[in-house]
Amino acid sequence: MTTTAVEELTAADRCDRCGAQAYLRVVLNSGELLFCAHHAKAHSDRIKQVALTIQDETGKLN
């Protein structure tokens, strides 16, 4: 797993779990998932296990 920057996430990017604004893009073998900060934190252990890359923009919240 690596952390990398791709195209910046925007307000139009929505969490695949709840529909809130996405701040984390996870690239998997089968595609990508977007997560809000809440769900990124809640699922962080599993995300780290399966992700090829993680684009974390949760720093925008501070």
VMD Tcl script that draws the C-alpha trace (Angstrom):
set ca {
  {0.00 0.00 0.00}
  {1.24 3.46 -0.88}
  {-0.07 6.94 -0.32}
  {-0.24 9.04 -3.44}
  {-1.93 12.12 -4.84}
  {-4.10 11.79 -7.91}
  {-6.75 14.29 -8.92}
  {-7.83 16.40 -5.94}
  {-11.16 15.43 -4.40}
  {-13.92 18.03 -4.71}
  {-17.27 18.69 -3.05}
  {-18.84 16.67 -5.88}
  {-17.02 13.52 -4.69}
  {-19.28 11.67 -2.27}
  {-18.72 8.90 0.27}
  {-19.76 5.52 -1.10}
  {-21.05 4.56 2.33}
  {-23.23 7.55 3.35}
  {-23.12 10.20 0.62}
  {-21.24 12.86 2.65}
  {-18.33 14.73 1.06}
  {-15.44 12.35 0.41}
  {-11.98 13.07 1.79}
  {-10.37 9.68 1.14}
  {-9.94 7.83 -2.17}
  {-8.99 4.16 -1.91}
  {-7.80 2.36 -5.03}
  {-8.32 -1.40 -5.02}
  {-7.63 -4.11 -7.61}
  {-11.30 -3.92 -8.59}
  {-11.70 -0.12 -8.72}
  {-11.91 2.72 -6.23}
  {-13.96 3.68 -3.22}
  {-14.52 7.12 -1.71}
  {-15.02 7.70 2.01}
  {-15.97 10.64 4.21}
  {-13.61 11.28 7.12}
  {-15.91 9.44 9.55}
  {-16.10 6.23 7.52}
  {-12.41 6.42 6.59}
  {-11.57 6.40 10.29}
  {-14.12 3.70 11.11}
  {-12.74 1.35 8.44}
  {-9.08 2.42 8.49}
  {-7.66 -0.95 9.57}
  {-9.35 -2.85 6.74}
  {-8.64 -0.09 4.20}
  {-4.92 -0.32 4.95}
  {-5.01 -4.10 4.44}
  {-6.62 -4.07 0.98}
  {-5.69 -0.73 -0.61}
  {-3.26 -0.40 -3.50}
  {-3.15 3.37 -2.94}
  {-4.78 5.79 -0.53}
  {-5.35 9.46 -1.27}
  {-6.03 11.08 2.11}
  {-7.32 14.65 2.08}
  {-8.75 14.66 5.61}
  {-6.21 17.38 6.44}
  {-8.55 19.82 4.66}
  {-10.85 19.54 7.66}
  {-8.37 21.11 10.09}
}
mol new
graphics top color blue
foreach p $ca { graphics top sphere $p radius 0.5 }
foreach p [lrange $ca 0 end-1] q [lrange $ca 1 end] { graphics top cylinder $p $q radius 0.2 }
display resetview
